[in-house]
Amino acid sequence: MAKRDAGLKQALVSQALVEGFVSCKVCRPWDVPEVPQRLAAFVDAGYHGQMRWMEDRMAWRGNPAALWPEARSVIMLAESYAPKIDPLAVLEHPERAAVSVYAQGRDYHDIVKKRLKRLARWLITQEACEVKVFVDTAPVPEKALAQAAGLGWQGKHTNLLSREFGNWAFIGSVFTTLDLEVDAPEIDHCGSCTACQDICPTDAFPAPYQLDARRCISYLTIEHKGPVDEDLRAKMGNRIYGCDDCLAICPWNKFAVTASDMRYHGPEPDAPLLETLSRLDDAAFRTRYSGSPIKRIGRDRFVRNVAYAIGNSGQAALIPAVQDLCGDADPVVADAARWAVQRLAALSG
């Protein structure tokens, strides 16, 4: 086991900033003893919905030290993807699609992982060690580790918050066998604020710091397979991929740091016309969203979401767009289209 080196830690933080990260902190893999109980409570309550992978890998997700027993330190890093404009503005344009800010550009998994790998390679050149990098796809309790490392704290919306960069940030981690100097954990700074809970369209927060994914629009549009419960469809509005409401309303975003990588956002905000998106077949969907995180949900789930949004638009002119989908080969898309036609017909009198 390598000894702690304050000079190496300082150099690591500097190099992380050079790579484009906005913050770099360190903790131990075993610094999150509260995670197993929290995770078990979340799953026992059924809040994970159809995300069965949370049940299948609970042992690793609840104990980062078990993921790689040789690891002595976890380097936690944040990369900003803060938007240029208010992401809630598109909700005032029901004929357009609201796409979560993080999904409006290139897939963050690829961008962040490459940065992590470059930083890990740099670390190896400084001192002999082993490293493993993770960003969102492995059973790592990233938000809990980030708080233990002092990167930020998990707010009442359950996302990571920071007094330095708000909540528009991707989190990545580098596990290493080096025994690096650790940082002090961050404490909660939400105070009496309930803005994130108050704005949620579907009341997905049963209590502060608790999320029932089964009611969360991000979960419903991305993870949920099959039809969405009818009582929730109307509350989804024009959100077709993810939901940023609880993030966008957070007052700590006054400290948001401008995204350093323009690949996260195009030259203009991505708010395409719902009618255009309703016409996508599988090939056109794959072409349009090549290199985007949106691609992973597939054309059928995507168009299902578009149909719900059209049904919520109040735009009778969009009835022909969903009428064409009523006979779609995918029964869930066809069901969503029929619901949209009926809703628009009722709204238009």
Secondary structure, DSSP 8 states (H G I E B T S, - for coil): -----HHHHHHHHHHHHHTT-SEEEEE-TTS-TTHHHHHHHHHHTTTTTT-THHHHTHHHHH-HHHH-TT--EEEEEEEE-B-SS-TTGGGG-TTB-EE-GGGSSS-HHHHHHHHHHHHHHHHHHHS---EEEESSSSS--HHHHHHHHTS-EE-TTSSEEBTTTBT-EEEEEEEESS------------TT--HHHHH-TT---SBTTB--GGG-HHHHHHT--S---HHHHGGGTTEEE---HHHHT-GGGGG--B-S-GGGS-SS----BHHHHHT--HHHHHHHTTTSGGGGGHHHHHHHHHHHHHHHS--GGGHHHHHTTTT-SSHHHHHHHHHHHHHHHHHT-
